Amino acid sequence: MAKNPKAPSGTSDQVLTNRQGHPITNNQSQRTVGSRGPATLENYQFLEKITHFDRERIPERVVHARGFVCYGELEVTGKIGDEPASKYTRAKLFQTAGKKTPLAIRFSTVIGGRDSSEVARDPRGFAVKFYTEDGNWDLVGNNLAVFFIRDAIKFPDVIHSLKPDPVTFRQEPNRIFDFMSQTPESMHMLTHLFSPRGIPASYRHMEGFGVNTYKMVNAQGDTVLVKYHFHPRCGLASLTAEEAAKVQGQDLGSASKDLYEAIERGEHPQWDMYVQIMEDYDHPELDWDPLDDTKIWPEKDFPLRHVGVMTLNRNVEDHFNENEQIAMGTGVLVDGLDFSDDKMLVGRTFSYSDTQRYRVGTNYLQLPVNQAKNAKVSTNLNGGQMSYRRDLAPGQNPHINFEPSIHNGLHESPREEPNNPPEIHGRLTRSVIERRNDYIHARGRYCTMMDWERDDLVLNMGTLLAQCERDVQERMVWHLLLVHDDYGTRVGEMLGIKADDVKALPPLPKQVLTDEDKRRLQNLGRNGDKIDPAVWGQWTSSVKNYKASAEEVLGGMRNVPTKPATRQAAE
């Protein structure tokens, strides 16, 4: 522990006190009647110490329980691609070349508990809190570009299927694939997750995506749809399940250690930030819905546009205060950024802030790591558990905690920026989106993998499905054959299931097959599919992925021959 350089050992600034500021003269013994006791009830120091100890853990996150936080900045180019940023957004942080916005980022696993392995197969959280001059902007994403489901009402179900069995408390493949086999939209995410990219070698060697579709709004109020991407300058690297098991046998926290030590030795990780832009309407010309988070936007049609570079340069000083208590939410947007009607995004926006209020407390936004550091905060909110100040504006009448008032209370901002999104008409309903097309993007992902990734995907799927019941196995092989002949055939061979064994299975209840799906079903396993790596272009799926070894991960990924994703795009 670092010493105060101005204080010699044993001086008054190092005296132990309690939270009331009282110096503690004896921290070794309770107050008792005689040396043997009994203890007395007025043991204030003991009671303060033990009751705080009893409460020094807050409920762990239901998902993303294990994670690691560090700090940095986003430096922007002032442009979105080759065009001025102002063409698409009035958000101040993007406007000026060289402008730097401080940030905190939390990398995490999703399903495991707080002390679980960081090399488990799992999506990785990639959540960034930008401390902008207009307040905080939280971008809460993953290292994979898509998700399992497209409607937030299914979120508890997908997480329950992935979490431990409520009876055996083990993560069971049969439970996972029971749910996924009844959820065709999950095939794209499963094809990502069970490839090596489901186990990044380190947090520094993985991509980040906003996953959901958002909007940007310019000064005239015009809106565009937008997707966010982060591509690591140190390149991508992943582990096979075999190598991950070797790492896990020696270190459950390899990813946090790697990131911490890299920053401490001055190797500051960097990511290039990009956006994809699409005009703000429903795009009926596409055979998939741009608001569907189980789909990507092909980069050959919607190219990535560079906006800046994120650099991580400082570690936390206290793990609990800055990691356990950092709280992100998809509803935290600044002027110039907006929501789309993405069904998952709308559900997440309620859920994330709700869980933070439960987990951390009503006043979680007053904690330093969550405060809007570079913007003034003036609210009429007061009270609640652990409140320690009121958000009073300079000169505000402290008696007035309501609005409107003519007695020097807070008032609405006189600035109301225009927002001209499309007008939407429709019948109030409970239904799925019309353009589901659940297999085409999974097919593209399968085609654009590197050979070793594809081999590992097949091995992982076959190994885990071998632990499932026969009806689950057959339905999964049926789905995978609809994705790609090679995919379903190879996994099926590991299970002893052929196309002819499952071709008579009917579509799932309420499942909507495209005309192409129906044609493929007639020739299941014999559709003449080829491996065509040119489907999406270079970025999301086909940036080279380095096959890391356990020794390299345990050695801190030093001198690993990976290339920045930016250079690979040109190759």
N, C-alpha and C positions, 0 to 999 in steps of 0.2 A: 504494500500500500504506500502511495506517495505521501511524503511528509510535507507539512507547511514549512517552507524554507525559512520563514521568519521566526519560527518558534522552536526553541530547544526542547529536547525530550522532557516530558513531564510537566510542561507549562499548562496554564489554565485553559488554553483553547483546545486541549485534548481531553478535558474532563468529561466523563460519561454523565449524561443527564437523561431524564425521561422526557416524554413529549411535552410536558408542562414546563420544561426548562429547569427542573429541579436537579441539582447535582446528586449523584448516587454515591453514597459513602460506603456501602457494602453491597456488592453484587454477587456475593458468594453464599449467603445464608438468608433464609427467611427469618421473619420475626417470630419467635417461639417463646413459650413458657419454659424456661430452662433450656439447656443445650439439646435435650432429647425431644422437646415438644410437649404438648401439641402446639401447632401453629395457630396464630390468631387471624381473625377475619380482616383486620385492618392492614394486611400486608399489601399496601398500595403498589409498591414497586413490583412485587411478585405478581400481583393480579394484572397489572398493566402489561407486564412482560409476557405472561403465559396466555392471556386472552388475545393479545395481538398474534402471538405464535399460532394459536389455534385457528386464526383467521387469515394467516398470511398467504393462503392460496385462494384465489377466486375460482369460480367454476371454469373449467377449461372449455375452450371453444368446442361446440358440437362437431364442427368440421374445421380443418386447418389448425388443429390444436398445437402441433409442433411447428415452430417457425423461427426465423431469425431476422432481425431488423438491423439495418444500417442506414446511413445518411449519405446524401450527395446533392447533385444539382442537374438540372436539364438546361443545356445551352442550345438555343434555337438559331436557325438560319434566317428567320424573318420571312421565309418562304414556305410554301407547301409545294414540293417539287420545284418546278421552275417558275412558279407564279407567286405573286405577293400573298402572304397569309391572309391579308385583309379581304381578298376576294371571297374567301370561304368562311372566315370567322373573325369576330371582333374581340375574341378573348385576348386580353392584354399580354399574356405570357408568350404568345406566338408572334407578336407583331414586329419586333426589332431584332435585327441580326446581332448576335452576341449577347442577347439578354439571357441572364441566368436566373433560374427559379430554384430555390432550395427544396429538397424533398426528403421524405423517409420512405423506405421500401421494406416490405415484409415478404420474404420467400417462405414457403411452407409446403408441407405435405397436407393431404386432405383427410384421409380416413383414419389414420392411426392416432393414438392418444399422445399426450404431451411428451412422453418418454419413449415413443416408438422409434423404429429405425428410419433413417433418412435415405435409405436405398431400397425401401419397399416400392413395389410397382404401384403407382398412384399418380394422378395429376399433381402438378406442383402449382401452388398459388404464386401469383406475381402481382402484388398489390402495391400501388404507388400513391402516396399522399403528397401532392404538390402544395407548398405553402405560398400561394400567389398573393399579389397585392389586392385582389378582389375576394380574398378568402380562400379556403381550402378547396382543392379539386382532388377527389379520390378516383383512381382508375383501378378497379378490382378485377383482375383477370387470372389467367392460367398460362402454363407453358405450352399447352396444346390449343390449337386454334378453334376448336369446336367443343360441344358438350354432349352429354348423353341424351338429354330430353329437350323439348322445345316449349314446354308449358310449365310454369312454376308450380302448378298444383301437384305435379308429379315429383317435386324435389324431395319431400320426406320419404317417398317410396324408393327412389333410386339410392338415397343415402342409407336407408334401412337395409336395402339389399347388399350394400357394400360393407356395412358395419358388421361387427361380430353378431353371431346368432344369439338371440335373447335367452336361449336355454344353455347352449354349450359354451357361449362366449368365445367362439372361434369364427374367424372369417372363412366362410364356406363357399367354394366354387359353385356348388349346386344352387345355393340361394342367389348368388350373383347372376348366374346364367339363366335361372328360372325367370327372373325379372327381365333380363335383357332379351331373352328369346321371345318374350311377349311384347317387346318394344322395338320395332324395326328401325326407328330413327336412331337407335344407339349404335348401329353397325359402323357408322363412320368414326365415332369416338373410340369404340372398341378396337378398331383397326389402328388407330393412333396409339392407344394406351398399351396394347399388348405387343407392340413393336418395341424396339429398344428405347424409343423416346419416352416410354413410360417409366424409365429409370435414368434420369440425367446423371452424368458423372459428377456434376457439381452444380450449384446454383449459378456459378459464373458461366457455365457452358450449356445454357439452355435459352430458348427463345421465350418471349412473353407476348401475350395477346390479350386485347380487351374482351375478346370472344363475342360479346353482344354488339349489336348495331346501335350506334349513337347518332347524334346530329351535331353539325356545326351551324352557327347562325352569324351572318355578317351584319354590318352596320345598317344595311337597308332592310334587315329582317328576313332575307332570303335564306333558305335552309338547304343543306345537303346531308345525305346519309354518310356515315363515316365508320371505318373499322381501324383499330389501333394495333400496331405491331412494334415489337422491340427485337432487334437481332444482335446477338452478342459479337463484339469485335474479337473476342478470343476464340470464336468458332463453337460449333456444336460437338459435344461428346456424350456418349451414353454407355450404359453397361448392359450386358446380357444378364439373365437371371443367375447364371452360374457364377459370374464374376461378382455380382451384387451380394450373393451369399457369402463369398469370401470376405468382402468388406464388412458385412454385418457381423460376422464372427469376431471381428476385432474392434469395431467402432460403430456405435449406433448413431453418432452425430457427425459423420464425416463431412456432410455438406456445410453445416454451420461452421465447423472448424476450418474448412478450406476457405470460406469467404472471410471469416474473421482474420485469419493469418495472412491472406493475400492483401487485405487492406492495411494491416499493421506493417507489412514490409514494403508498402508503397506501390504495390501492383494494383492500381485502382481499376476495377472492372468497368467496362464501358459497353453500352448498347446504342446502336443507331435506332432512332425512333422514326417510324414511317406511318402514314395513313393511306387508306384506300378511300376514294371518293366516289359516290354514286348520286345521281340526281334523286330528289326526294319525291318519289312516287312509287307505285307498287310493281312496276316493271313486268307487265304481263308477257313481254317477249321472252323472259327467262323461264326455264322449266323448273325452277326452284324459287323460293321466296327469300328476298334479301334480308328479311327480319328473322329468318329461321337460324337459330344458333347451332344447329347440327350441320350447317353448311358453311363452306368457305366461299369467298368471292375469288374466282380464278384470276390470278395476277396478269395473265395475258390479256384479259378483257378489262380489268380494273387495276392498273399498275400501281405499285407502291410508290409513294411520294415522300421524299425525305423531308423531315421537319427539324431534326436536331439530334444531339448526342446526350445521353444520360451517363454521368460518371458517379460512381460510388467511392467516397473518399474518407468516411469517418464511421467508426463503430460506436455502438451504444456505450454509455457509462454504467448503466444499471439494467440488467436483463428484465427484471420484473416490471419496472416503471415504464420502460420504453418498448418492450417486446410484448409482454403479457397484456399490457393495458392499451397498446395502440389499437385504435378502432377505425375500421374502414367501412365505407358504405357507398353503394352505386348511386345513391341519390345525391351525393355531394358534388355538385357541378357549379362552375362559375359562369358569369355572363358571357355569352358567345358559344356556349356548349349546351346541349339539350338532350332529352331522352328521345328515343324512337318508340314505336309501339310494340317492340319486341316483347313477347309475352313473358319470357324469362327475366328480362331486364326489369319490367314493371314489378314482378313478384319479388325479385331480389332487393329492389329499392325499399320496399317495406320491411322485408325480413332482416336485412343486415343491420339497420339502425335499431330495430326492435330487439335483436339479440344482444346488441351492445348495451342497451339500457338494462337488460336483465343481467348480463354477465358482469359488467363493470360498474354500472350504477347510473342513476338518473342524470348525474352531472359529469358523465365521462368526458364531455367536450371541454370541461375546465381543466383537465389534466394537461400538463405541459406538452406531451407528445402529440396530443390531439388538438391543441389550440390553433386558432387561425393566427399564426405568428406575424404575418405581414399585412394584416388588415385589422381595422378597428372592429370590436365586438360590442354592440349595445343592444340589449334585449329587455323584454319585460318578464323574462323567466326568472323565478326565484324560488328558493326552498328546495326540498327534496333531499334525499340521502346524500351526505358528504358534500353539501354545498359549502364553499368557502369564500365566496365573494358574490357580489351582484355586478351584472354587466352594465354599469352606469356610464353614460357618456359624460364628457367634461361639462360641468355646469348643469347637468340634469337635475330636476327636482326629485329627490329620493322618495318623496311621498307618492309619486305618480308611477304606478307600474301597470298602466293600461293605456290604450290608444284607441280613439283620439282623445286629446285633452288640450285645453287652452292654457294650462298651468305649467308650462315648461317641461312637458314630458317628451318622450320620443315621438317622432312623426315619420310618415312614409317618405321614402326617397323621392325627390322631385323628378328624378330621371326614370323614365319608363321606356326601355329600349324596344324597338319594333321586333316583332316575330311573326312571319308570314308563312306558316307551314301549310301544307295542303289541307283542304277541307275534306273531311271524311264523313261518308254516309253509310249506314249499314243497320241491319236488324240486330237488336240485342239478342245474343245467342250464347250457347256453350257448344263450341265446335272446334275442330282442329283446322289449321290452315289448309287451303285447297291444294297447293302445289307441294306435296310432301316428298315425292321422289327419293325414297329412303336409301336407295342403293347406289346411285350414280356417283356420288362423291366418295363413298367408301371404295368404289372401283378405281376412281382416280388416285386415291391415296395408295391403294395396293400397287398400282402400276408405277408410281413415281418413287417408291422406296428404292434404296440401295439393295443389292442382292442379299447382303448379310442381314439387313433389317427384315426383309421379307422371310428369310429362312427362320429367323428368331421369332417372328410373329407367329408363323405356323407352328413352331415347336411349343411356344407358350400357350397358344389356344388349344392345341391338341392335348397337352399335358394336363391342363386344368379341366378341360371338358371330360377327360377320362375319369375324373372324380365325380362326374354328375350322373344323374339318372338317365335312362335311355330316352325318355320322351324329350328331355331338355337337349340331349345330344342331337337327336334327329332334327328338332326344329332349328337349332343353331346351324347345323350343316345345310339345311334347306335355305336359310338366310344367306350363308356364305356362298353358296352356289349361285344365288341370284346376284350376289355382288360380282363374282368372277369365277370362271371354271376352275382355274388353278388353285384359288384360295379354298373353295369348298372341297375340291377333290383331295388336296393334300391333307387338310385337317381331317376329312372323313377317313382317309386311309389310316390315320393314327387311331381312329376309333372303331375301325371295321365297318364303316357305313359308306355305302355307295349312293350315287345319285338315284339309281333305280329303287333304293330302299326308302327314299323320302319324296319321290316325285309325285306321289298320290296325296301328299298332305295338302289340305285346302289352305288358302290364305287365312290369316288370323281373323277373328271376328272384328268387323269394322275396318279392317285393313283395306287401303285403296292402292291397287296396283296400277302403274302406268301401262300404256299399250306395249311399251318396250318390256316391262316386267312380265306381262302376260305372254309375250312372245318367248321370252327367256324361259318361262316356266314350262312351256311346251317342249323345250329342248334342254331341260335342266342338266347341267354338267357337260353339255355338248354344244355350246354356243359359239365355239371357235374364238374365244377370247385370247387376245395377245397382251403381252406386257408392253404398254406404250408409255414411255416416260415423258412424252411431250404434252401430256394432257393439261397441266397447270402452269407450265413455265418453271422458272428456277427457284422460287422462294419458299413458300410455306412447306412444301413437301419434299423438295429435292435438293436443298442445301446439303452438302456433304456432312455426314454424321460420323465422327471418329469413334471407332470401337475401342473404348478405354478398358484397361485391365485393372484388377483390384490393386495391384502394386502401384499403378500410377495414381489412383485415387487416394490410397493411404499415404502416398508420398507427396500429396499436395498438388497434383497435376502440374508438376514442374517440368518444363522442357517438352511438353506434349506437342506434336507437330500438327496442330489444328490451324485453320485459316479463318480470317474474318469473313463473315457471311457476305459483307459488301464486295469482297474480291471474288468470291465464288460466283456471284450473279453474272459476272462478266465472262466467265470461263465457258 
